[in-house]
């Protein structure tokens, strides 16, 4: 990706940016932001189609678990937004370098810094990125507001939300803010070799998040507190065991660092991060 200014001072972007996880919570917003900025974008996900992306964006179905299959997606690109997915970050980055990609922005997890033993997979990707020889930026995201979409079915059907540790607060981050920081790191200068920890503006508890959803619906939402054992069993159905245990440790026994909002979103974007209430208001249809 090349960023320069024309004679009027407007930013002109050349070279394609590859966005992996392009149909996910962060990737979808990032694809839209980059496209609106005038950057050529290649959207990568396992089953992405032209119908999933804005007009003018190239859809490239591919799987991060199969690095060799990324060659077509990476062709002609200069920058890469990379998820922690698959088991071979070195293979992905080797393909990226072979294609001429020069910059990578990695979406990692706050737990990679606060609980490295439990979050070994993100740490593996961080280490691979730093060793790749590419220009790099690492985004360590805190818990995302979109985690509340796990309640969409129960709230819409029964006006009920369930979660463990109902009164433990964490500064959940809006995925749109994560995407905006990623766009800034991909398009602008001053972010190379930086690691940003991204959170929302203030801690909220699961009980408070359920109340915020109730407020935008204009109807009560009953909050039910799960036991840690109940949450462990449910999460184990779709998450590997180390991730389940690390996540439950953060949700239930966060460190002071994990409880504390960081200044990085505001530092990069020049504005405060969005609140959970803001996110709930934008996403109210999912809970109706």
C-alpha positions as CSV (number, residue, x, y, z in Angstrom):
1,X,0.0,0.0,0.0
2,X,1.3,3.4,-0.9
3,X,-0.2,6.5,0.7
4,X,0.5,10.0,-0.7
5,X,-1.1,13.3,-1.2
6,X,-2.2,14.9,-4.5
7,X,-1.8,18.5,-5.4
8,X,-4.9,19.5,-3.5
9,X,-3.6,17.8,-0.3
10,X,-6.1,14.9,-0.6
11,X,-4.9,11.4,0.4
12,X,-4.4,9.0,-2.4
13,X,-4.0,5.3,-1.7
14,X,-2.5,2.8,-4.1
15,X,-1.9,-0.9,-3.8
16,X,-4.3,-3.4,-2.4
17,X,-4.9,-4.2,1.2
18,X,-5.9,-7.8,2.1
19,X,-8.4,-8.1,5.0
20,X,-8.7,-11.6,6.4
21,X,-11.8,-12.4,8.4
22,X,-13.6,-9.9,6.1
23,X,-17.1,-11.1,7.0
24,X,-16.5,-10.9,10.8
25,X,-17.3,-8.2,13.4
26,X,-14.0,-6.3,12.8
27,X,-13.3,-7.3,9.3
28,X,-16.6,-6.2,7.8
29,X,-16.3,-2.7,9.3
30,X,-12.6,-2.5,8.2
31,X,-13.4,-3.5,4.6
32,X,-16.1,-0.8,4.5
33,X,-13.8,1.8,6.0
34,X,-10.9,1.1,3.7
35,X,-13.1,1.0,0.7
36,X,-14.6,4.4,1.6
37,X,-11.1,5.8,2.0
38,X,-10.4,4.9,-1.7
39,X,-8.1,1.9,-1.0
40,X,-8.3,-1.2,-3.2
41,X,-9.4,-4.0,-0.9
42,X,-9.3,-7.8,-1.2
43,X,-11.7,-9.4,1.3
44,X,-10.7,-12.8,2.5
45,X,-12.9,-15.3,4.3
46,X,-13.6,-19.0,3.9
47,X,-16.9,-18.5,2.0
48,X,-16.9,-14.8,1.1
49,X,-18.7,-13.8,-2.1
50,X,-19.2,-10.5,-4.0
51,X,-22.6,-10.2,-2.3
52,X,-20.8,-9.9,1.1
53,X,-18.7,-6.9,0.3
54,X,-19.1,-3.3,-0.9
55,X,-19.0,-2.6,-4.6
56,X,-15.5,-2.5,-6.0
57,X,-14.1,-4.8,-3.3
58,X,-12.5,-8.0,-4.5
59,X,-13.9,-11.1,-2.7
60,X,-11.3,-13.9,-2.4
61,X,-12.5,-17.1,-0.7
62,X,-9.5,-18.6,1.2
63,X,-8.7,-20.2,4.5
64,X,-5.9,-19.1,6.8
65,X,-5.5,-22.7,7.8
66,X,-4.2,-23.4,4.3
67,X,-1.4,-20.8,3.6
68,X,-0.7,-22.0,0.1
69,X,-4.3,-21.2,-0.8
70,X,-3.8,-17.6,0.0
71,X,-1.5,-16.9,-3.0
72,X,-4.3,-15.7,-5.3
73,X,-5.8,-13.5,-2.5
74,X,-2.4,-11.9,-1.8
75,X,-1.4,-11.2,-5.4
76,X,-0.8,-7.5,-6.0
77,X,-1.3,-6.6,-2.3
78,X,1.0,-4.3,-0.2
79,X,-0.6,-4.7,3.2
80,X,-2.4,-7.3,5.2
81,X,-4.8,-7.3,8.1
82,X,-4.3,-10.7,9.8
83,X,-6.5,-12.6,12.2
84,X,-5.2,-15.1,14.7
85,X,-6.6,-18.1,12.9
86,X,-5.1,-21.4,11.7
87,X,-2.0,-23.0,13.1
88,X,0.8,-21.7,10.8
89,X,1.4,-18.0,11.0
90,X,4.9,-18.4,9.6
91,X,3.4,-20.1,6.5
92,X,0.9,-17.2,6.1
93,X,3.6,-14.6,6.5
94,X,5.9,-16.4,4.0
95,X,3.2,-16.3,1.4
96,X,2.6,-12.6,2.2
97,X,6.3,-11.8,1.7
98,X,6.4,-13.8,-1.5
99,X,3.5,-11.8,-2.9
100,X,5.2,-8.5,-2.1
101,X,3.2,-7.5,1.0
102,X,5.2,-5.1,3.1
103,X,3.1,-4.3,6.1
104,X,0.9,-6.4,8.4
105,X,-1.5,-5.4,11.1
106,X,-2.3,-8.3,13.5
107,X,-5.5,-8.5,15.5
108,X,-4.5,-10.2,18.7
109,X,-5.9,-10.4,22.2
110,X,-5.3,-8.4,25.3
111,X,-4.8,-11.7,27.0
112,X,-1.6,-12.2,25.0
113,X,-0.1,-9.5,27.2
114,X,-1.8,-10.1,30.5
115,X,-2.0,-14.0,30.4
116,X,0.6,-15.2,28.0
117,X,0.5,-18.8,29.2
118,X,-3.3,-19.1,28.6
119,X,-3.1,-17.2,25.3
120,X,-0.3,-19.0,23.7
121,X,-1.9,-19.0,20.2
122,X,-2.1,-15.2,19.9
123,X,1.4,-15.0,21.3
124,X,2.6,-17.4,18.6
125,X,1.2,-15.1,15.9
126,X,2.6,-12.0,17.6
127,X,6.1,-13.5,17.7
128,X,5.8,-14.7,14.0
129,X,4.8,-11.2,12.9
130,X,7.7,-9.6,14.8
131,X,10.1,-12.1,13.2
132,X,8.7,-11.8,9.7
133,X,10.8,-8.9,8.4
134,X,7.6,-7.0,7.5
135,X,6.5,-3.7,9.0
136,X,4.1,-4.6,11.7
137,X,1.5,-3.3,14.1
138,X,-0.2,-5.4,16.8
139,X,-3.7,-4.7,18.0
140,X,-4.5,-6.4,21.3
141,X,-8.2,-6.2,21.7
142,X,-10.1,-6.4,24.9
143,X,-13.4,-8.2,25.1
144,X,-15.7,-6.9,22.3
145,X,-19.2,-5.5,22.6
146,X,-20.3,-8.0,20.0
147,X,-19.9,-10.8,22.5
148,X,-23.4,-9.6,23.6
149,X,-24.8,-11.0,20.4
150,X,-24.7,-14.3,22.1
151,X,-27.8,-13.0,23.8
152,X,-29.6,-12.1,20.6
153,X,-31.8,-15.3,20.5
154,X,-32.7,-15.3,24.2
155,X,-33.4,-11.6,24.4
156,X,-35.5,-11.6,21.2
157,X,-37.5,-14.7,22.3
158,X,-37.7,-14.4,26.1
159,X,-36.2,-11.0,27.0
160,X,-33.6,-12.9,29.0
161,X,-29.8,-12.7,29.1
162,X,-27.5,-15.1,30.9
163,X,-23.8,-14.8,31.8
164,X,-21.3,-15.7,34.6
165,X,-19.8,-13.1,36.9
166,X,-22.7,-10.7,36.6
167,X,-21.2,-7.9,38.6
168,X,-17.6,-8.0,37.3
169,X,-16.9,-5.0,35.1
170,X,-14.6,-4.9,32.0
171,X,-14.1,-2.1,29.5
172,X,-15.5,-3.9,26.4
173,X,-14.5,-2.3,23.1
174,X,-16.7,-1.6,20.1
175,X,-15.5,-3.6,17.1
176,X,-16.0,-0.5,14.9
177,X,-13.3,1.2,17.0
178,X,-11.0,-1.7,16.5
179,X,-11.6,-1.5,12.8
180,X,-10.9,2.2,12.8
181,X,-7.6,1.7,14.6
182,X,-6.7,-1.0,12.1
183,X,-7.5,1.3,9.2
184,X,-5.3,4.0,10.7
185,X,-2.4,1.6,11.1
186,X,-2.8,0.3,7.5
187,X,-3.2,3.7,5.9
188,X,-1.1,6.0,8.0
189,X,2.4,6.5,9.2
190,X,3.6,6.4,12.8
191,X,2.3,2.9,13.7
192,X,5.1,0.6,12.8
193,X,6.4,-1.6,15.6
194,X,3.6,-0.4,17.8
195,X,1.4,-2.6,20.0
196,X,-1.9,-1.1,21.0
197,X,-4.3,-2.4,23.6
198,X,-7.8,-1.5,22.7
199,X,-10.7,-1.1,25.2
200,X,-13.9,0.8,25.6
201,X,-14.1,4.0,27.7
202,X,-15.3,2.4,31.0
203,X,-15.9,-1.0,32.6
204,X,-19.4,-2.4,32.3
205,X,-20.7,-5.6,34.0
206,X,-22.8,-8.2,32.2
207,X,-25.8,-7.1,34.3
208,X,-25.2,-3.5,33.1
209,X,-24.8,-4.6,29.5
210,X,-28.2,-6.4,29.7
211,X,-29.7,-3.2,31.1
212,X,-28.3,-1.2,28.3
213,X,-29.9,-3.5,25.8
214,X,-33.2,-3.3,27.7
215,X,-33.0,0.5,27.5
216,X,-32.7,0.6,23.7
217,X,-35.5,-1.9,23.4
218,X,-37.7,0.0,25.8
219,X,-38.6,-3.3,27.6
220,X,-37.2,-5.1,30.6
221,X,-34.5,-7.8,30.0
222,X,-34.1,-10.3,32.8
223,X,-30.5,-11.1,33.7
224,X,-29.7,-14.6,34.9
225,X,-26.2,-15.2,36.4
226,X,-24.7,-18.5,35.3
227,X,-22.3,-20.5,37.4
228,X,-18.7,-20.7,36.2
229,X,-19.2,-24.4,35.6
230,X,-22.3,-23.7,33.4
231,X,-20.4,-21.1,31.4
232,X,-17.4,-23.5,31.0
233,X,-19.6,-26.2,29.6
234,X,-21.3,-23.9,27.1
235,X,-18.1,-22.3,26.0
236,X,-16.3,-25.6,25.6
237,X,-18.7,-26.5,22.8
238,X,-17.0,-23.9,20.4
239,X,-13.7,-22.9,22.0
240,X,-10.5,-24.8,22.8
241,X,-10.0,-25.5,26.4
242,X,-7.1,-23.1,27.1
243,X,-9.1,-20.3,25.5
244,X,-12.2,-21.2,27.6
245,X,-10.1,-21.1,30.8
246,X,-8.3,-18.0,29.9
247,X,-11.5,-16.2,29.0
248,X,-13.3,-17.2,32.2
249,X,-10.3,-16.1,34.2
250,X,-10.5,-12.6,32.6
251,X,-14.3,-12.4,32.9
252,X,-14.3,-13.5,36.6
253,X,-11.0,-12.6,38.0
254,X,-9.6,-9.8,35.9
255,X,-6.3,-8.2,36.8
256,X,-6.2,-4.4,37.5
257,X,-4.7,-4.1,34.0
258,X,-7.6,-5.9,32.4
259,X,-10.1,-3.8,34.4
260,X,-8.5,-0.5,33.4
261,X,-9.5,1.3,30.2
262,X,-6.5,2.1,28.0
263,X,-5.9,5.4,26.1
264,X,-4.9,3.7,22.8
265,X,-8.1,4.1,20.9
266,X,-8.2,7.8,21.7
267,X,-4.5,8.2,21.0
268,X,-4.8,6.7,17.5
269,X,-8.2,8.1,16.5
270,X,-8.2,11.5,18.3
271,X,-11.6,10.8,19.9
272,X,-12.9,8.8,22.7
273,X,-13.9,5.1,22.1
274,X,-17.6,4.4,21.8
275,X,-19.5,3.1,24.8
276,X,-21.4,-0.2,25.1
277,X,-24.6,1.8,25.2
278,X,-23.7,3.4,21.8
279,X,-23.0,-0.1,20.4
280,X,-26.3,-1.4,21.7
281,X,-28.3,1.5,20.2
282,X,-26.8,0.7,16.8
283,X,-27.4,-3.0,17.1
284,X,-30.9,-2.9,18.6
285,X,-32.5,-4.8,15.7
286,X,-30.5,-7.9,16.6
287,X,-32.3,-8.1,19.9
288,X,-35.9,-7.1,18.9
